[in-house]
Amino acid sequence: MWTRCAGRSGPGRFERALTVSELLVLVAVIALLVWVLGPKAFEPVQTRIRTENCARQLRSIGVAFRLYAGDYGNLFPTALMHDDLWLTNCEDALVSAWRRLSNELATPRFLVCPGDTRFAAVNFESMTRSNLSYFMSIDASPAAPQMLLAGDRNISSNGVQIGPGFFDPGTNCILTTTKELHRGVACLLFVDGSVTRYRPSNPPERGPFLTIATNRLAIP
């Protein structure tokens, strides 16, 4: 099919337009490529979007921590809980600590990473460890702005995955990650409200590796 190009004059001023059959062939080729490549073709884009949404959620959580501290004598929820609770029943202590932020967060959906397979709780009262994606620092304080406060649960210590519960890093711990979330990236929230997308092979601005000695963590 040939059409005259609008706005031009003179002999031979024609441009070829696609026929319906050619358009159908083009659509079929695109559909075939999508079928052959499958969902994996879109994984990198989806991962980036989920990682960015996760970082945005953690920033909101950081605001919630600061609001809470403003109402409770410049203390985070963990500072108002007896230390023995973390040692004897870390799972319940972690859930309780996140519940203390319920007024500031308004909804428990902020506590599940968009890239996680876990589901958010219907409300804070029914929330359990399985409704959480983010660990919480037990020792973080508003007085230490560069301290790690919370983040994705796909963290590991010197390449060894950290299981749910109480984690005391010790002096030689180097924070690493697993590929369970964000294809090996962990979004980490610091006391100052900043969020780092951390991958040990791609060091963030805070240093080649994060060391977290003297900062105990509760892992969901």
C-alpha positions in Angstrom: 0.0 0.0 0.0 1.4 3.4 -1.0 0.2 6.8 0.3 1.1 10.3 -0.7 3.1 12.1 2.1 1.1 15.1 3.3 2.7 18.4 2.9 4.9 17.5 0.0 4.5 18.0 -3.7 6.0 16.8 -6.8 6.2 13.4 -8.5 7.6 10.4 -6.7 6.8 11.8 -3.2 5.4 8.6 -1.8 6.1 6.7 1.5 5.2 3.1 2.1 2.7 2.4 5.0 2.3 -0.9 6.8 -0.5 -3.1 5.7 -2.8 -4.9 8.2 -1.2 -8.2 7.5 2.3 -6.8 8.1 1.1 -5.3 11.4 -0.3 -8.7 12.5 3.0 -10.3 11.6 4.9 -7.7 13.7 2.6 -8.2 16.7 3.0 -12.0 16.4 6.8 -11.7 16.4 6.7 -9.5 19.6 4.3 -12.0 21.2 6.6 -14.8 20.3 9.6 -13.0 21.9 7.7 -12.4 25.1 6.7 -16.1 25.2 10.2 -17.3 24.6 11.9 -14.9 27.1 9.1 -15.3 29.6 8.7 -13.1 32.8 12.5 -13.2 33.3 12.8 -10.6 30.5 11.1 -8.1 32.8 12.7 -9.2 36.1 15.5 -6.5 36.2 12.9 -3.7 35.7 10.5 -5.2 38.3 13.3 -5.7 40.7 14.5 -2.0 40.4 10.9 -0.8 41.0 10.4 -3.0 44.0 13.8 -2.0 45.4 12.9 1.7 45.0 9.5 1.1 46.7 11.3 -0.7 49.5 13.7 2.1 50.1 10.7 4.5 50.1 9.0 2.4 52.7 12.1 2.4 54.9 12.3 6.2 54.7 8.8 6.3 56.0 9.7 3.9 58.8 12.6 6.2 59.6 10.2 9.1 60.0 8.0 6.9 62.3 11.0 6.2 64.5 11.8 9.9 64.8 8.2 10.8 65.7 8.1 8.1 68.3 11.4 9.2 69.8 10.0 12.8 70.0 7.1 11.5 72.1 9.1 9.2 74.3 12.0 11.1 75.6 14.3 10.7 72.6 14.1 6.9 72.9 13.3 4.2 70.3 10.9 1.4 71.1 13.7 -1.1 71.8 15.1 1.1 74.6 11.8 0.9 76.5 11.8 -2.9 76.5 13.7 -5.0 79.0 16.9 -6.5 77.6 16.1 -10.0 78.7 13.1 -10.1 76.4 15.4 -10.0 73.4 17.5 -12.9 74.7 14.7 -15.1 75.8 11.9 -14.4 73.2 13.3 -12.3 70.4 10.4 -13.1 68.0 7.7 -11.8 70.3 9.9 -8.9 71.4 10.4 -7.8 67.7 6.7 -8.0 66.9 6.0 -6.0 70.1 8.6 -3.3 69.1 7.1 -2.8 65.7 3.6 -2.6 67.2 4.8 0.3 69.3 5.1 2.2 66.1 1.5 1.5 65.0 0.3 5.1 65.6 3.2 6.5 63.6 3.0 4.0 60.7 -0.8 3.8 60.6 -0.7 0.5 58.6 1.3 -2.7 58.9 1.8 -2.9 55.2 4.9 -0.7 55.6 6.6 -3.6 57.3 6.6 -5.9 54.3 9.1 -5.3 51.5 7.5 -5.1 48.1 10.0 -7.7 46.9 9.2 -10.2 49.7 6.8 -13.2 49.4 5.5 -12.5 52.8 2.1 -10.9 53.3 1.2 -7.8 55.4 -0.9 -8.4 58.5 -4.5 -7.2 58.4 -3.8 -5.1 61.5 -1.1 -4.6 64.1 -2.9 -6.8 66.7 -2.8 -9.9 64.5 0.7 -9.3 63.2 3.4 -12.1 63.7 7.0 -12.5 62.6 5.8 -13.9 59.3 4.2 -10.5 58.5 7.6 -8.7 58.8 10.3 -8.2 56.2 12.5 -5.8 58.2 14.9 -6.4 61.1 15.3 -3.9 63.9 18.4 -2.8 65.7 18.2 -3.4 69.5 20.9 -0.9 70.3 20.3 2.0 67.9 19.8 5.4 69.5 18.9 8.9 68.1 22.2 10.0 69.6 24.1 7.8 67.0 22.9 9.0 63.6 25.2 6.8 61.5 24.0 3.6 63.3 22.1 0.9 61.4 18.4 1.1 62.5 16.4 -1.4 60.3 16.4 -3.1 57.0 15.7 -6.0 54.7 15.9 -9.4 56.3 18.1 -10.9 53.5 21.3 -10.0 55.4 24.1 -12.4 56.3 27.3 -12.3 58.4 30.5 -13.0 56.5 28.5 -14.9 53.9 26.6 -17.0 56.3 22.8 -16.4 56.3 21.4 -15.1 59.6 18.4 -17.0 60.8 15.3 -15.4 62.5 15.8 -14.3 66.1 18.5 -12.5 68.1 21.8 -11.7 66.4 24.8 -10.4 68.2 27.4 -9.6 65.4 30.5 -9.5 67.5 33.7 -7.6 66.6 34.6 -9.4 63.3 31.2 -9.3 61.6 31.0 -8.0 58.1 27.5 -7.5 56.8 26.8 -9.4 53.6 23.5 -10.3 51.7 21.6 -13.2 50.3 19.7 -13.2 47.0 16.3 -13.8 48.7 15.3 -10.2 48.1 16.2 -7.7 45.4 18.6 -10.1 43.6 21.1 -9.7 46.4 20.6 -6.1 47.4 19.5 -5.2 50.9 17.9 -1.8 51.6 19.2 -0.5 55.0 17.8 2.3 57.1 20.1 4.4 59.3 19.2 6.4 62.4 19.7 9.7 60.4 16.8 8.6 58.1 19.0 7.8 55.1 18.6 4.5 53.2 21.4 2.6 51.4 20.9 0.0 48.8 23.6 -2.4 50.0 25.4 -5.0 48.0 28.9 -6.0 49.2 30.2 -6.3 45.7 29.0 -2.8 44.9 30.0 -0.8 48.1 27.8 2.1 49.1 29.2 5.5 50.1 29.5 4.4 53.7 32.5 2.2 53.0 33.4 -1.0 51.1 31.7 -3.1 53.7 29.4 -2.4 56.7 30.6 -3.6 60.1 27.9 -3.7 62.8 29.8 -4.5 65.9 28.1 -3.5 69.2 24.8 -3.3 67.3 22.6 -6.3 68.1 19.8 -7.1 65.6 16.4 -8.7 65.9 15.7 -10.7 62.6 12.2 -11.6 61.5 
